[in-house]
Amino acid sequence: MYSYISHLECTVCKKHFPHNEISTISECCSKVLFAKYDLEKLKNEVDKDVFKSRDSNMWRFSELLPVTDPDKVVTLGEGGTPLLRTNKLGLKLDLNNLYIKDEGLNPTGTFKARGIGAAVSKANELGVKGFTMPSAGNAAGAVAAYAARSGHPVKVYMPQDAPSANKKESLLTGAELNLVDGLISDAGRISSAVAKEENLFDLSTLKEPYRAEGKKTMALEIAQQLGWKIPDVIVYPTGGGTGIIGMHKGFNELLELGWVTGKQPKFIAVQAEGCQPIVKAFNDNKTSAETWQNAATIADGLRVPGPFADYIILDILKETGGTALSVSDSEMVDAMYEISSDEGVVICPEGAATLVGLRKLLNEGWFKKDDTIILLNTGSAYKYLELISEK
C-alpha cells in the first residue's frame, strides 16, 4: 500500500473530510486541515526497517504521505538532507550533541521543496488545472520549479522588495510573477482572490492540507538519522510555522506507531525582532497572535506578520515545554559567518537565527551538556548573497 491516508480533519472541531477531493481550509471552522492516516493498519503491516533500502528522498516515507498513486508523484529529489554533528560550534558552546539539519541542500535550495513537492503531487493526483501562490521569496521558486515539472501553470504573488534571486528563479522556471506593493499578507489576499476567480489551487501556507505533510518528513528523517530516537530540542526559525507544525505532527505519528519512544522535543521558535507575532503572543500567554505592524527584517522567510496557524504553533510551544524568542538582523548576519566558517554549512539568515537563539537560551541555563539539539537550517545563503560583504 503506497499511502495509508484515511481522511482530512479540522484542527479545531475534529470534523472529518474526504482526502480524495480538492480541499483548502475546513468548511466547518475555516481553520487548518490535517491529513490523517490509518496508523493502526500501518503499524500492523509495515516495519520501520523497510525504509533503509529505499531511495533517500522524502518519498521513501510514502506510507505517511498523502499521495495514493505513485505515478502522480512530482519529484525533484527533495528530502534526504544531512544531519550534521557540529565540530567547532559544539566545542565552543560546550554541547556534546549539537546538530545542524541542512535543508539548504534540497532542490531550489530550501526546505520549501518538501512542502511544495507534497502539495503539487497531491494536487496533481486530484486533477487541479493550475496554482496560485503568495510568497516572500523561497516558496515561489519552489512552486515554479515543481509546477514546471508537473506541467501546470502557476501565478506567483511576491512583495516587490523580495530578494532578486527569488524573483529570477521564479521567472527562470516559467512562473507568472506578479509583484505586490506590500507584505506577504497582501500577496496572500490577491492570490486567494485569483484562485477563486480562475479555479486555481491556492498553495498559501497552511491554507491547504499537504505542504505540512512534506515538512513532516524532516521529523521522520531526523528520527531515522538518530537511530529512531527523538531529539531533546529543535530550534526552528519561525515565519508561517509549517515546519514546526509538520515536525510535531510527524513525531506524534512516530510515537503512535511505536517506531520511537519517549516524548516530543522541546520546540523553540526563533523570530526576527522586526516581525515577532508568535514571540509576543507566547510571552503574553495568548492562544492566538495579533498581526505584527510594519514588519521588517532581512530574513524574508521570517517576515510573516500574521501566521494563519498561530494557534497551532503556540499550542505546540506550550505543550512541549518550548519557548519563543527574537533576534536582530545584525545577529543573524554575524551567525551566518560564524556557522559557515566553523562548520562549512552555507546557511541562510533564517537558519543562522537558530544559533543566536540557542546561545541566548544557553546563557539562561536552558540546556544540558548532553542534550541532543537540532538547529534547523531552512535554506542556502546563495539566496542572500547581497548580505555577504566582499572583504
N, C-alpha and C positions, 0 to 999 in steps of 0.2 A: 504494500500500500504506500503510494508516494507521499500523501499527506493525510494526517488524522484530524484535519479541521472538521468541526461539527456545526458551528454556528457563530454568529456575532452577538455580542452582549453589550448593552448600555452600561457604562461605568458608574452610573448613578442609581438607577432603579433595577438594574439587572434583567430587564426585559430582553428576550431573545429575538434575533432576526436571522433570516437565511443568509448563508455565506455565498450562495451562487447567484446573487443578484447584486447589481451595482449599488453601493451604499456609500454615504459620506458620514454625516453625524447621525445620532439616534433621533428617530422621529418623535419619541416619547418626551425626551428631556432636552433635546438639542445639545447633547454633550458627546464626548468621545466614545466611539465604539471600539471594543476589543475583539479580536479573533480568539475563539475558544476551541479547544481540541479535546478529543476523546482520550484523555491521558490514561485511564484505566485500561482501555484496549491496547494502547501503545505500550504500556508497561508490561502487559502480558505477552506481547508479540515481538518486541524489539529489545535487544540488549545494547547498551551504550558502546560496547566494544566494536560494533559494526562500523562506527564512524572512522576507525583507524585506517581502514582500507579504502576509503573513498577519496575523491578529489578534495583538495584543500580549500576550495571556495565555500561560500556560505551555504550553498545548496546541498552540501553533504548532510545538513540537518533538515532535509525536505519534509520529514515526518512532522516537524514543528513549524512548518511554513505554510502559507495559505493556498498555494497553487496545487491543484489536484491533477492536472495534466502536464507531465514533464515536457511535452512538446511545446507548451506555451511559455516556458521559462525564457526570459530575456536576460542574458548574462554577458558581462564583460570580464568575468573572473573575480568579482567582488568577494571580499572576505579572505580569510586565511592570513591575516596580518600578524606580524610577530609580536610576542610579549617579551620585552627585553628587560632582563635584570640590569639595573643601573650599576655602574662601576664607581666613578668619581662621586656622583651625587649621593649615593648610598653611604659612602665613607664620610663625606662632608657632613651629612645630616645625622650620622650615627644610626642609620636604619639598615638592618640586615636584609630585608626583603622588599626593597623598593623597585617597582617595575614601571615601565612605560609601555602601554598598548599603542602601537604606532599605526593609526588609521590613515596617515598620510600616504601609505603605500597602496591604497585602493585605487581602482580606476577613477579617473578625473581628480585624483589627489586628495580626496577627503572621505570621511565616513558616510557622507550623503549617498554614496554609491550603494550602500547596503539597503537603506530605506527605499530609495528610488527604484533600485533593482527589483525589490519585492513588490512594490506598488504597481510598477509598469507591467510586471509579469502577471499579476492577478487581474489587472485591467485588461491586458491582452487576452487572458482566458475568458473574461466576461464580455468581450466584444466591443469595448469602447472605441469611438472613432477618432479621438484625439484628446489632448491635455491642455490645461492651463496651470500656471504655477507662479505664485509670488515668491520672490527670493531676494535675500540680502546679498547673495553672491554665489556661494558654493553649490547650493541645491540647483540653481539654474543650469550650471554647467553639467551637472549630473543628469538632470531630466532631459536636457538637449541631447546628450550622448545616448541615453537609453531609448529615447523616442526615435532617434536615428536608427538605432539597432533594431527596434521593433517595427519601424516603418510607419510610425504615427506622427502627425503634425503636432507641434506644441507651441503655445504662446506663453512667453515668459514676461513677467512684470517685475521690474527691478528698480530700486531707488537710483536716482541719477548719480549719486555720489558713491555707488558701489565700486569695488576695485575694478580697474580696467581689465585685468586678467580674466575676471569672471564674465564680463561683457563680451570680450573677444572669444572666449571659449564657447559661449552660447551661440554666437554667430558662426563660428567655425563649424560647429556640428549641426547647423541648419535650423536652429530655433528662430521664431519670430520674436525679436527682442523689443520690448516696449519699456522705455524709461519713464519713471514716475517721479514727479516733484514732491517728495515726501518720504515717509518711512516704510518699513515692511508692512505695517498695518494698513497704510494707504494702498500699497500694491495689492494686499490681500483682498480688500474690498472690490477693487477693479477686477481681479482675477475671478472672484466668485460671481460677479455680475456677468462677465463674459461667458463663463462656463454655463450659466443658466440660459443665456440668450442663444448660444450656439450649440448646446447639447454636448459640451466637452466635459471631461472628468477633471475636477479641480483637485490638485495634489497639495493643497495648503497643509501646513504642519498640523497633524492630528485631527484634521477635518475629514479624514478618510482612515480606514482601519488598518492599512497594510504597511505603511512606512515604519511604524513601530515594530512590526514583525521582523523586518530586515535588521533594524538596530538591535533587536533582541539577540541576534546571533553573536553579538560581541560578548554577551554573558555566557552563551554556550561555548564559545571558543576559549574564553578566559578560564572557565571551569575545566575544560579538557586540557588546556595547556598547563594548568596547575596540578594535573593528575586527578581530575574530578574532585577538586576542592574549591570552596568559595573563599575569595579573599576577605580580609578583615575590613578593608576600606577601599572605596573607589572615589577618587577626586575627579569631578566632572565639570567642564566649562558649560554653563547653562544659559541657553537662549530660549528656544522653544521647548526644550526639555525632552524631546523624543528619545534621546539616548538613555537618560536616567529611567524614563518610563519603560522603555523596551528592555533594558537590562534587568530592572526589578522584576518585570513580568517573566523574563527568561529564567532567572534564578528561582522564582516561585514554581515554575513548571518543572525544573530540575529537581527541586525538593519534593514536589508532589509525586514525581516519578520514582523517587528513591535513588536517583543516579548520583546525588550528592547528599551529604548530611550537614547538620549544623543550622546556621541561620543566615539571613540576608546580611550582606556587608553594610557597613555604615556608608551612606551616600552623602557626599559633601558637594554642594552646588557652589561653584565659583562664578561670580558675575563681575561685570565692569562697573567701576564707580559711577560712570556716566549713564548706566542703564541697569538698575538693580531692583526690579519689582519683586522678585522672589525673596531676596535678602530682606527687604523692608517688611514684607508680609510675614516672613518667618520670625523676624525679631519682634514683630507686633503680635505674634501668636494668632494670626488670621488664617482662615481657611481658603481665602482667595486673595489675589493680588490686585492692587489698583494699577491702572495704566501709568507707566513712568513718563513724565512730561519732558520734552526736549532731550530725548535720548541721544547720546553721542558717545562713540568710542571708536578706536581704530580697529577693533576686533568685530568685524561685521556680523559674524555669527552670534555675537552676544548682544547685538543691538535689536532686541525684541522687546518692545515696551509693554506689550500686553499678551503674554503667552496664553493660548486658548486652554491649555491643560494645566493651568496654575494649581487648581485644586488637587490634581493627582500628584504633581511634583511636591507640593507642601506636605501632603499626607505621607509620601514616601520618606521624606526627610525626618519627619516626626516618628514614624513607625520604626525606622532603622536606627534611631539614635544619632542621626547625622546632624548637619548644620548647613548654613549658607553664609557666605561672606563675599565681600567685594575687593577688587584690586584695581590699581590705577593703570592707565595706558603705559606710562613710563616703566612701571614694574614689569608689565608683560614683555616689553621690548628687551629690557635687561635680561629677563629669564629666557627669551628666545636665544640670545647669545650664549648664556650660561649652559643651557641644555644642549644646544647644537655643538658647542665646543667641547663640553665634557663627555657627551655620550654619542655624538655623531648623528643624532636624530634631528633632521631639518624640520623644525617644529613651527607651527603657526602661532600667532599671538593667543588665540583661544586655548590651545594646548599648553602654552607656556604659563598661562594664568594659573594652571593647576599647581605648578611648583611654588608660585608666590603664595597661594592659599595654603598649601601644605606647610610651608615654612612658618607662616603666621600662627597656624594652629599648633605646630610643633613647639613653638615658644610658649604656648599656653598649656602644654602638657597633655595634649590630646592623644598622643600615640605611644605605644610601647615599642621598644627597640626591635622586637621580633615580629611585629605585626606585618602581615602581607598587605602592602599598599600599592594600588594601581593608579598611576597618573594617566588619564585618558587623553591622548593627543588626537584631536579630531581632523587634522589636516596638515598639509605640507606648507612650509614657508615660501615655496615657489609662487604661491598665490599672492604673496605680500612682499615682493622684492623691494618695493618702494620704501619699506620700513627699515631696510638694511643700508646703512651708510657706507660709502667707499672710503676706507681709511688708508 
